């Protein structure tokens, strides 16, 4: 809840763009990189459908953040 409505709008726009790109590899977001000290809280094989996982997040966030996303969409984003 600490994100501003503008931040939410930009975040959702980036996620929408990734979901619209059918070549985007969502599974890479779940891979641990032990050389870079980047690990996931769960085993990457536990996510059967990475694209579906993010599609669900997109759908749910659109519901929860509907008012904020609408407010930001009415503004001129070039002035941010």
Secondary structure by P-SEA (a helix, b strand, c coil): ccccaaaaaaaaaaaaaaaacccccccccccccccccccccccccccccaaaaaaaaaaaaaaaaaaaaaaaaacccccc
